Amino acid sequence: MFDIGASELLVIVIVAILVIGPKDMPKALRTAGRWIGKLRRMSGHFRAGLDEVVRQAEIEEMEEKWAKRNKEIMAKYPEGSTPEGGAPENLIPDEMEPLASANEVPDADAAAEAAIKRAAPVKAPEHTDEPPLPLDPPPAGKGR
């Protein structure tokens, strides 16, 4: 913003210390910080106000443009029911056609069960109907 370099800042600090004195420097810096904060808030508020004015002007311009275009369309198509102007007459067919016929899948139930089997998780051994595997016998010669 002001383009102050390191050497210029150093000169400002030295002059401030000599003029204000090291004893009153913290108080002066607090006061300067408050003033800078107030200036930033005021400039932000001013900028927001200008942005709002510009936004309102753009909205009014667009509304005028849309109203003009609407008048042109209403003058060209006063009834609103004729598809003149390039719209095809048969946009939607009279009857809806199914995406796939039921004859394509030989057995819908079998296909569904096969899909369920592919997606089903593998059961843990304790939840199966098979008998559990025998545990290894304890090592010989070691007693409890």
Stockholm file with secondary structure:
# STOCKHOLM 1.0

chainA/1-144         MFDIGASELLVIVIVAILVIGPKDMPKALRTAGRWIGKLRRMSGHFRAGLDEVVRQAEIEEMEEKWAKRNKEIMAKYPEGSTPEGGAPENLIPDEMEPLASANEVPDADAAAEAAIKRAAPVKAPEHTDEPPLPLDPPPAGKGR
#=GR chainA/1-144 SS CCCCCHHHHHHHHHHHHHHHCTTTHHHHHHHHHHHHHHHHHHHHHHHHHHHHHHHHHHHHHHHHHHHHHHHHHHHHCSSSCCCTTTCCTTSSCSSCCCSSCGGGSSCHHHHHHHHHHHHSCCCCGGGSSSCCCCCCCCCTTCCC
#=GC SS_cons         CCCCCHHHHHHHHHHHHHHHCTTTHHHHHHHHHHHHHHHHHHHHHHHHHHHHHHHHHHHHHHHHHHHHHHHHHHHHCSSSCCCTTTCCTTSSCSSCCCSSCGGGSSCHHHHHHHHHHHHSCCCCGGGSSSCCCCCCCCCTTCCC
//
